[in-house]
Amino acid sequence: MLILNFLDSTKTEWTMKRIIITLLLVLFCENLLAQKADLPEFLLNNDILQYENKSVQMPADIDCSNRHKHLKYDEIQSSAIIRRNYDVLTYDLYMDWYNVLNATDTMPKDRIYTGINKVSILIDSSNVTAIDFDAAELQIDSVFINNNKILLPQQPDSMILHIILPGTYNLGDTLHIEINYTYTNKENHGFYLYQKGQFIELGPPPYRDSIIIEERSAYTFSEPERARYWMPCNDVPYDKAFSKISVRVPKGYKVASNGNLLSVINDTISSTYNWIDPAPITTYLMVSTASKYKEFSDWYHKRNNPNDSIEIKYYVWEKDYKNTVDSVYNPDTTDAFKYNARHAFDGVVSMVENFAEKWVEYPFVKYGMATVPLFGGGMEHQTMTTIDRNWIRDRNVGGGISYWRLQEVMAHELAHMWLGDLITCATWKDIWINEGGATWGEAIYREKLWGNMNGYYSRMRETRRDYLRSGFYNQSIYDTPKDYIFWIMTSLTYAKASWVYHMLRTMLGDDVFFPAFRSLLNKYAYKSLETEDFKNSFKEDVPNPPVPFDTYFDQWVYHAGHPVYELSTLSRNFGAGSYDVIVHINQIQPASESIPAVFVAPVFLKFFGPDTVAYDTVINDKRRQFFIFNLGFQVDSVSIDSNLVLCELSSSIVAVRENKEIESISQVYPNPVSRGQNARFNAGFTGMNNVSVEIYDELGNKLETVYNGSLNEGNYTFEFNTREFVPGAYMILCRTGDKCRTFRFTVL
């Protein structure tokens, strides 16, 4: 597959198909209002590349354990794509939204619009006499095949439009199908309509909030399979096609969509916006959004050619542009707090720069964001992300989010332009590639914001916490039930899946990982891929990984759970500054048909001594295993760095020689402690001692020596301030001689 998803073919067949595609594209572009449009760059040059609103109907109960217990590993690996007998080449969609936006209500009669979808397809099977499209609750008015009207097919049954063809077609044949239809859905599903002035109260007291819909708005939203509710199509993620979307709206309304704005045609009462996307797109990423918008733009200058710039275009309501909404809460008149789109979007150019530098150059003709009412999150429509208007509020009240968290969720949607839009999951079983990648992208952006790896690790710790708190340990991130992907099991498809990227980076190191990751993006640019494609790309580029990729993907993607490590240690003094430390690592997770008894993984160990920390890595590949280390200092404690492998620890740090001279140690209080607040703890000692009290972060970096000196027998209180500590987990090492005790605290 080069641009579209074709079945395997000979070189001759592929040459024929490429000629057909090129001819169709020329015709397609020439028909776009008789304006010239060049072929997409990726057809001319294959070396072009140098929080989410995805709710679904929630079932009443969940039983996802052992979903693969009857499947062999090679059965799991087999392709999950169920193909139809054709590939879509182009969509040329027209929708007339004049009446739905010119009305003043949202009654069923106000929601009706007509549409025409002209679809060019390539037959990829033999003896094809009928084809199916997805069309849910659409009224089909007429169908033309190659400009000839055919007998009207049955109305969609079980969301399928079945079309009997006027002949028999074979591999390599092309058909041009025109479907005239009427949208008649009485509810917001796939197509959404909201009336101006509608007052909506959100949330119970004391978090009650309200919004006023400032302008009448219409928009589409399709993930995972809702495009079929607003246009007839092949509504599957593997089938990418070129698209043109035209929408007619009343004068004064603007339409945002995928790709570039080709033209706007005006008459006395309406405007028709014509958008074309020169990159292949799958149906769930197609979008149209219309309202009385104010437009404004930023520009990103490409890293590989600063003279070439990409427009970043925003669509917001006029009064949301800069703090123009009253700040006094009045539920009868207006929203509770100010909106400031200009301020909210200030960081977007920097985000594009960051991902272009870390990954590959931004891959599309533009980027943009459109705010809409009651969206509930964000959606990475190709080149034009849709976000809830509430994201651009200045204050964190009633569902609004803080400015810095806003930057990260916008970075999440932007990261999808690479992970989800440039490369796209071929099936919903592979959605972890999209959502795990974009969640990992949040950590990549926090690394930039903080200017160091502490920011990156802090975001990864948050995703680990989300996964561990969820309790979904018996379900793999592969083939998560489709009804749960974007709602119940985001702890898997988003949080745990982000660790698949993170642990690959950690295991391989940046110098190996990022070139292999960029290679993946280039190989599958503008295509859809399955999990096996993802894995095999790394196998091609990294011949000898610390853990074989088959093993890595089997345990982290195709199977469920995570290792739970139990650590024990022993030390031997050989004199002359030579010490042996024996570290026993046991995996004690409850094994099952879905959870491996043994996870083969690098284990990153930290060895603590007086004013010294040493690091080493071992490959743990047995349920019970021990390793011997020779160090040049007396080790008093050992820990596993849980920032680098997704795991649980029976004890976060283990004393090599436990300090029994420290009595009556209490918890740090308060714990957790708010940043900037003083914290204290008590310790009681027997006999006179040389005492050291030190604070370490989770990476093993010593941050502060609270006390170092002699103390008589007795009880003591140690106090320290946390103003220089970033939020996260910390540990205190309290030593006397060559023995120590440890305890943990958290800074909020």
SELUM-299332 format. One record per residue (C-alpha): residue in three letters; x, y, z. Coordinates in steps of 0.02 Angstrom, whole numbers, plus 32768, in hexadecimal, padded with zeros to 4 digits. Layout:
REM residues N
AlaXYZ ...
***
This chain:
REM residues 748
Met800080008000 Leu804780A87FCC Ile7FBB81257FE5 Leu7F1E80BC7FEF Asn7F058012803F Phe7F157F957FB3 Leu7F207ED97FC0 Asp7FC77E8E7F91 Ser7FE27E937ED6 Thr80697E7B7E55 Lys80D57F0B7E1D Thr80737F147D7A Glu7FCD7F1F7DD5 Trp80107FA57E49 Thr804F800C7DB5 Met7FA280047D69 Lys7F5180397E0C Arg7FC780CC7E20 Ile7F9E810A7D71 Ile7EE480FB7D98 Ile7EF7815A7E3C Thr7F5B81E47DE8 Leu7EDB81F87D5D Leu7E4D81FB7DDB Leu7EA6827F7E43 Val7EBE82EC7DAB Leu7E0682DE7D7F Phe7DD682F57E35 Cys7E3983957E49 Glu7E0483DC7DA0 Asn7D4F83C97DD3 Leu7D66842F7E71 Leu7D0D84C97E31 Ala7D7B84C67D95 Gln7E1085027DFB Lys7EBD84BA7DE4 Ala7F0184517E74 Asp7FAC83FF7E6D Leu7FC283487E96 Pro7FEA83287F4D Glu80A383337F72 Phe80AB82837FB6 Leu8078823E7F09 Leu810B82967EBA Asn818D82787F42 Asn818B81E47FB6 Asp820F82368022 Ile819C82C18060 Leu81C3829E8114 Gln826C82D08150 Tyr7E5482F28528 Glu7DED82AA84BC Asn7D3882A9848E Lys7D1B81F98453 Ser7C8C81B884BA Val7C2581238486 Gln7B8B80CC84C9 Met7BBC807E856E Pro7B7F7FCA8587 Ala7B307F98862A Asp7BBC7F23865F Ile7C6F7EFA8637 Asp7CC17E518627 Cys7D657E6385CD Ser7DD37DE58627 Asn7E357D6685C3 Arg7DF97DA6851B His7E847D4784C2 Lys7E887CAA852B His7E4A7C3E849A Leu7EC07C8A841A Lys7F707C5583F2 Tyr7FF57CDB83E1 Asp7FFD7CC88324 Glu7F407CDB831A Ile7F497D7E837A Gln7FD17DB88302 Ser7F6C7D978265 Ser7F217E2C820B Ala7E807E6B8258 Ile7E4A7ECD81BE Ile7DA57E958173 Arg7DA87EE180C7 Arg7D1B7F078051 Asn7D2C7EE17F98 Tyr7D687F8F7F6C Asp7DD8801E7FA5 Val7D9980D17FA8 Leu7E0381467F3E Thr7DA781EC7F57 Tyr7D16823A7FB3 Asp7CC782D67F69 Leu7C4483067FEC Tyr7BC583937FE4 Met7B5083BD8075 Asp7ACD84468076 Trp7AC4848A8127 Tyr7A6A852A80F8 Asn79C384F88145 Val7A0A84A981E4 Leu7A6D8547820B Asn79EA85C281D0 Ala796685778243 Thr795885B082F8 Asp792B850C834F Thr796E845B8352 Met78CB83FE8337 Pro78D2836882C0 Lys789583D2822E Asp7924844D824D Arg79A983C58243 Ile798883858193 Tyr7A0C83A4810E Thr7A34835A8064 Gly7ADB83198028 Ile7B3482D07F92 Asn7BCA825D7FA5 Lys7C2982367F05 Val7C9881A17F2B Ser7D1C81587EB7 Ile7D4D80A67EE0 Leu7DCA80267EA1 Ile7D8B7F747E98 Asp7E097EFD7EE7 Ser7DAD7E577ED5 Ser7D6C7DEA7E49 Asn7CB87DD97E0C Val7C747E6B7E72 Thr7BBB7E857E55 Ala7B8D7EE87EF2 Ile7BDF7F5B7F6F Asp7BB37F97801E Phe7BC68042806C Asp7BA880748120 Ala7B1080E58131 Ala7AB480F281D6 Glu7A09814581E0 Leu7A23819F813A Gln799A81A980B7 Ile79E38177800F Asp799181DC7F84 Ser79ED81A07EE8 Val7A8B81457EB1 Phe7AEF81597E10 Ile7B7780E17DD3 Asn7BEE812F7D53 Asn7B6D81BA7D37 Asn7ADF813E7D16 Lys7A4F813C7D8F Ile7A2A80907DD4 Leu799380447E25 Leu798780907ED3 Pro79D180137F4D Gln797D7FE37FEE Gln798B80638078 Pro7A1B803D80EF Asp79F77FA18154 Ser7A5D7F8581F2 Met7AC4801E81BF Ile7AF77FD08117 Leu7ACD8019806D His7AD17F857FF5 Ile7AE47FB67F3D Ile7ACA7F3A7EAF Leu7B407F6B7E23 Pro7B067F757D6C Gly7B877EF37D38 Thr7C187E887D74 Tyr7CBD7EDB7DA1 Asn7D6B7E967DC2 Leu7E117EC27E11 Gly7E4F7F6C7DD5 Asp7DA77FAF7D98 Thr7D72805B7DD4 Leu7CC380977DF9 His7C8081467E16 Ile7BEB81407E8A Glu7B7C81D47EB4 Ile7B0981C27F4B Asn7A8482477F69 Tyr7A43823E801A Thr79E3829A80A3 Tyr7A1882A48158 Thr797D828C81C6 Asn79C282588271 Lys795E82A782FD Glu79ED82A4837A Asn7AA082DF8385 His7B0082488347 Gly7B8A825E82C8 Phe7B408308829A Tyr7B2683848328 Leu7ABB8422832A Tyr7AA884A383B5 Gln7A3E854083B7 Lys7A7785EE83E3 Gly7A4C862B8492 Gln7A33857D84DA Phe7A58857D8594 Ile7AA884E085D7 Glu7AD084BC868D Leu7B5B844186AD Gly7B8383DD8748 Pro7B3883D387F7 Pro7B5B84518882 Pro7BD8848888BE Tyr7C2884728811 Arg7B9284B487B2 Asp7BC1850A8712 Ser7B668550867D Ile7B81857E85C9 Ile7B2285E6854D Ile7B3185B08498 Glu7B628655844A Glu7B4586258394 Arg7AE6859E8338 Ser7B5F850F8315 Ala7B66847182AD Tyr7BF383F382A7 Thr7C1B833E8282 Phe7C7482C282F3 Ser7C96820F82BD Glu7D0F81AA8328 Pro7D058118832D Glu7C7B80F282AE Arg7C058186829E Ala7C3481CA81F3 Arg7BAE815581AF Tyr7B2C81BE820C Trp7B4F825A81A6 Met7B8F821780FF Pro7B8D816F80A4 Cys7C3F812C80A2 Asn7CB3809A80C6 Asp7CBB80C1817F Val7D56805F81B1 Pro7E0080A381E7 Tyr7E6A803C816E Asp7E21808A80D0 Lys7E6E813580B2 Ala7E3881A0801E Phe7E4C824F7FD9 Ser7DBF82C38008 Lys7D6783637FD9 Ile7CDE83A7804B Ser7C6884338017 Val7BE8847D808D Arg7B6385018068 Val7B37857380FA Pro7AD986178113 Lys7B3986B980F7 Gly7B9C86E68193 Tyr7BC7863281BF Lys7C7385E681A4 Val7CA185318188 Ala7D3F84DC81C8 Ser7D758436817E Asn7E0983C9814C Gly7E97840780DF Asn7E9A84AC8082 Leu7E0B8522805A Leu7E0185197F9D Ser7D7A859C7F84 Val7CDF85F07FCB Ile7C4D860B7F53 Asn7BCF868E7F89 Asp7B2086B47F4F Thr7AA0872D7F97 Ile7A7486C2802E Ser7AF9863C8043 Ser7BB0860D8039 Thr7BF785668001 Tyr7C9F8538804B Asn7D0984BE7FE6 Trp7D9484648043 Ile7E0F83E67FFC Asp7E8B837B805B Pro7F2083467FEF Ala7F4D82BA8068 Pro7EEF82168077 Ile7E7482148106 Thr7E078194815C Thr7D4F81B5817A Tyr7D5681CC8237 Leu7DD2825B821F Met7D6482BB81A3 Val7D0A835181ED Ser7C9E83E981C9 Thr7C7D8470824A Ala7C13850B822E Ser7BE585A28297 Lys7BF986608298 Tyr7CB2865782B7 Lys7D3E86D382CA Glu7DDA86918272 Phe7E8D86B582A1 Ser7F328661827B Asp7FE1863982B4 Trp806C85F78244 Tyr80E8856A825B His8189857681F6 Lys81C984CC81C4 Arg826C84928212 Asn82AF844E816D Asn827C84EB810C Pro825885878176 Asn821985E180DA Asp818D856280CE Ser810685818150 Ile806B8525818A Glu7FD0858881BB Ile7F83855E8263 Lys7ED0859C8256 Tyr7E5785B382E7 Tyr7D9985C382E6 Val7D46860C8382 Trp7CB1867883AB Glu7CD5873283A4 Lys7CB88750845D Asp7D2C86C0848A Tyr7DC287088430 Lys7E03877384C0 Asn7DB1877E856A Thr7D0E87CB8530 Val7C9687648598 Asp7C5987A7863F Ser7CBA875D86D0 Val7C2A8768874D Tyr7BC486C88757 Asn7B1086E78725 Pro7AB3864786F5 Asp7A2A86A9869F Thr7A96870A8627 Thr7B4386C88600 Asp7BCF86508628 Ala7C27865186CD Phe7CD786818697 Lys7D3D86D2860F Tyr7D7986818570 Asn7E1E86AB851D Ala7E43864A847F Arg7EDA86B38453 His7F2B868984FA Ala7EF585D284F7 Phe7F4585B3844D Asp7FE8860F846F Gly804D85708480 Val8014851383E4 Val80A2854A8372 Ser811F851283F5 Met80C8846883FE Val80D684508341 Glu818E847F8349 Asn81AB840283D4 Phe815A836D837F Ala81A8839982D7 Glu82538399832A Lys823982FB8390 Trp81DE8297830B Val81D182CD8253 Glu819D836D81FD Tyr80E783A0820E Pro809483358187 Phe7FFA8396814C Val7FCE843680ED Lys7F89848F8186 Tyr7F56847B823A Gly7EC684CC8294 Met7E4984C38323 Ala7D9084E9832A Thr7D31850083CD Val7C8184B983D8 Pro7BFF84AE8462 Leu7BE1841384CB Phe7C6B83AC847B Gly7CB1836C851E Gly7D67836184E8 Gly7DD18364844C Met7DD9830383A9 Glu7E6D82FD8333 His7E138312828C Gln7E9B83158208 Thr7EE383C681FC Met7E50840D8260 Thr7E3C83DA8316 Thr7D9283F58367 Ile7D938429841E Asp7D11845384A0 Arg7CFA850E84B5 Asn7D1484F78570 Trp7DCC84D28550 Ile7DF2858A8530 Arg7DAD85CA85D6 Asp7E25862E863E Arg7DFC85D786E2 Asn7DEE85268722 Val7D3885208759 Gly7CAC84A9872F Gly7D08843E86B2 Gly7D7F84C48674 Ile7E35848E867A Ser7ED284E986B4 Tyr7F3C85428633 Trp7FCC84C7863F Arg7F5D842E8635 Leu7F08848085A0 Gln7FB1848B854A Glu7FCB83D18565 Val7F20839A8527 Met7F358408848D Ala7FE083B78476 His7F89830E8480 Glu7F15833B83F0 Leu7FA48385838C Ala800F82E983A9 His7F8582878353 Met7FB282DE82B0 Trp8048826A82B0 Leu800381D98316 Gly7F5281BB82D8 Asp7F488227823C Leu7FEF821481E1 Ile7FF3815E8218 Thr7F4A81188248 Cys7F0F807D82A1 Ala7ED38003821C Thr7E507FB98291 Trp7E067FEB8336 Lys7E6B7F5E8385 Asp7F057FC8835F Ile7EC2806B83AA Trp7F4A8065842F Ile7FC280A383A7 Asn7F5D81458399 Glu7F2B8168844B Gly7FC3812284A4 Gly80318184842C Ala7FD782298448 Thr7FD882108506 Trp809381EE84FD Gly809B828D8495 Glu805C82ED852E Ala80F782B2858C Ile816582E484F9 Tyr811A83928501 Arg812B839E85BE Glu81E2837185A8 Lys81EF840E853D Leu8189847985B4 Trp81F2844B864C Gly8294844985EC Asn82CA83A08632 Met829D82E98643 Asn824A830786EB Gly81B58350868E Tyr81AD82BB861B Tyr81B6823E86AA Ser8134829C8710 Arg80B382898684 Met80DE81D1866E Arg80C681B68729 Glu801A8202871A Thr7FE9818B868F Arg802E80F886F4 Arg7FC4812F8788 Asp7F2A81398719 Tyr7F48808886DB Leu7F6F803B8784 Arg7ED8808D87D6 Ser7E64804A8750 Gly7E757F93877D Phe7E647F5B86C6 Tyr7EF17EDE86D6 Asn7EA07E4D8675 Gln7E867EAB85D1 Ser7F0D7ECD8551 Ile7F1F7F7584FA Tyr7F097F178456 Asp7E567EF28425 Thr7E097F5484B2 Pro7D4B7F44849C Lys7D177FCA8421 Asp7C8D800A8492 Tyr7D0B802B851E Ile7D9F807684BF Phe7D7B812E84DE Trp7D1C8125857F Ile7D2E809A85FD Met7DD9805885CD Thr7E3D80F585A6 Ser7EB380B8862F Leu7EE5803485B0 Thr7ED580838504 Tyr7F1F8129853F Ala7F81811285E0 Lys7FCC806485D7 Ala7FE38073851B Ser804D810F8534 Trp80C780A28596 Val80E1803484FD Tyr813280CB84AA His818981048549 Met81D580598571 Leu8211804584BD Arg826880EC84CD Thr82B280BB8575 Met82E8800D853E Leu833A8045849B Gly837B80F084CF Asp835881908470 Asp83E4817783F2 Val839480D583B5 Phe82DD80F083DC Phe82BC81958385 Pro830A816682DC Ala82A580C482DF Phe82088124830F Arg822281A18282 Ser823C8110820C Leu819280CB8241 Leu813F8172821B Asn819181788170 Lys816980C58140 Tyr80B180D68168 Ala809A818D813E Tyr7FE681AD8103 Lys7FBC80F6811C Ser7F65808A819D Leu7FC4800781FE Glu7FA57F778273 Thr80037F4C8312 Glu806C7ECC82B5 Asp80A27F538239 Phe80D77FC082CB Lys813B7F338318 Asn818B7EFA8275 Ser81C57FAA824E Phe822C7FAA82EE Lys826A7EFA82C8 Glu82AB7F368220 Asp83087FCB8268 Val83467F8A8310 Pro83937EDD82F9 Asn83C87EB383AC Pro83587F05842F Pro83727EDB84E7 Val82C97E8384E4 Pro82927E33843E Phe82047E9783F1 Asp81987DFC83DE Thr81A57DE3849A Tyr818F7E9D84BF Phe80EE7EB0845B Asp80AA7E098492 Gln80B17E36854A Trp808C7EF18545 Val80107EFD84B4 Tyr7FC27E538492 His7FBA7E1D8548 Ala7F7E7E7285E6 Gly7FC47EA3868F His806F7EDC86C9 Pro80FA7E988737 Val80F47EA887F3 Tyr81A57EA38836 Glu81DD7E6688DF Leu828E7E98890C Ser83057E52898E Thr83BF7E7289A5 Leu845B7E3589FA Ser85077E878A08 Arg85B77E428A1E Asn86517EA98A4C Phe86F17E6B89F9 Gly875C7EF68A42 Ala87C57F7689E6 Gly87287FD289B2 Ser86DB7F3F8956 Tyr86297F0C897B Asp85B57E8B892F Val84FA7EA8892F Ile84887E168905 Val83DE7E4F88C5 His834E7DD488BC Ile82C27E078844 Asn82207DA5884D Gln81877DC487E1 Ile80EF7DA7884D Gln80617DE187DB Pro7FD17D6487D5 Ala7FEB7D0A8730 Ser7F597CD486C3 Glu7F327CAD860F Ser7F2F7D6785EB Ile7FBB7DA28661 Pro806A7D5C8644 Ala80BE7D0186D4 Val81607D53869E Phe81797DFE864E Val82217E0885F6 Ala82597EB98616 Pro82ED7F268643 Val82EF7F4886FD Phe83457FE9872C Leu83977FDF87D7 Lys83D7806A8847 Phe8455804988D1 Phe845F80C6895F Gly84F380E589D0 Pro852F81788A38 Asp8533820A89BD Thr8535818F892D Val84B7814988B1 Ala84E480C6882D Tyr847A8082879F Asp84747FDF8741 Thr83FB7F8586CE Val83D47ECC86C1 Ile835F7E698651 Asn82E77E0E86C3 Asp82A37D778665 Lys82767CFD86EF Arg81F17CF58775 Arg82797CE787FB Gln83267D2787D4 Phe83BF7D70882B Phe844E7DDE87F0 Ile84F77E078840 Phe85437EB58835 Asn85F07EEB886D Leu85F87F9F88A6 Gly867D800E88EE Phe8616804B8982 Gln85AD80058A0E Val84FA7FF989CE Asp847580178A51 Ser83D9800D89E1 Val839F7FDC8932 Ser8307800E88CD Ile82B87FED8823 Asp829C808987BA Ser81E2807C8793 Asn81EE81158721 Leu823780A5869A Val81CE8007869B Leu81137FF586B8 Cys810B7F92875A Glu80D57F8A880D Leu81517F74889C Ser81327F13893B Ser81AB7F8F8989 Ser81ED80288930 Ile8298801F8984 Val82EA7F9489E7 Ala836D7FAA8A6E Val84057F3B8A58 Arg84287F458B13 Glu838E7F808B70 Asn83AF80048BF2 Lys83687FC38C95 Glu83B580528CF6 Ile833080C98CB2 Glu829480B68D1A Ser81E380F78D12 Ile81E981448C65 Ser814481968C3C Gln80F981C68B94 Val812E82698B47 Tyr80AA82E78B73 Pro804C832F8B1F Asn805282AB8A97 Pro802F82D68A0E Val807883838A26 Ser804D841989BA Arg80E08464895E Gly812D84F289C4 Gln80EC84AE8A69 Asn815F84728AF4 Ala816383B88B17 Arg81AA835C8BAD Phe81C682AE8BF1 Asn820082628C95 Ala828781E18CB6 Gly82C381938D56 Phe837581518D6B Thr83C380D88DE6 Gly847381078E1C Met84E1818F8DD4 Asn84E5818D8D16 Asn852A81E38C7D Val8487820A8C23 Ser8466823B8B6E Val83B9826F8B31 Glu83AC82898A74 Ile831F82A489F7 Tyr83208252894A Asp82AB825E88B6 Glu826B81C58859 Leu82FA81CF87DE Gly837881B7886A Asn83B2826C886B Lys83DF82AE8917 Leu838483518931 Glu83AD838389E2 Thr840D83508A7C Val839883778B0C Tyr841683468B93 Asn84C582FB8B9C Gly851B82EC8C44 Ser851F82998CEF Leu848482828D59 Asn846E82408E09 Glu83EC81BE8E32 Gly833C82068E2C Asn82AD823D8DBE Tyr82C682C48D3A Thr825983278CC2 Phe82A083548C17 Glu824F83DE8BB0 Phe826884158AFC Asn821284858A7B Thr81CE844589D5 Arg81CB84E68970 Glu825584A788FA Phe820483FC88E0 Val819E83DB8843 Pro80FF8376885F Gly812582BD886D Ala8161823388E1 Tyr81FD823D894E Met825881D289CD Ile82BA81F78A6A Leu835481908A95 Cys838381948B4C Arg842C81448B6C Thr849281178C04 Gly853A80CE8BD5 Asp852380528B46 Lys846C80318B6B Cys83D280918B35 Arg831580A18B3B Thr82AB80EE8AB2 Phe81FE81388AA2 Arg819F81958A1C Phe813882328A0A Thr80DD828D897E Val80E08344894C Leu8043838A88FA 
***
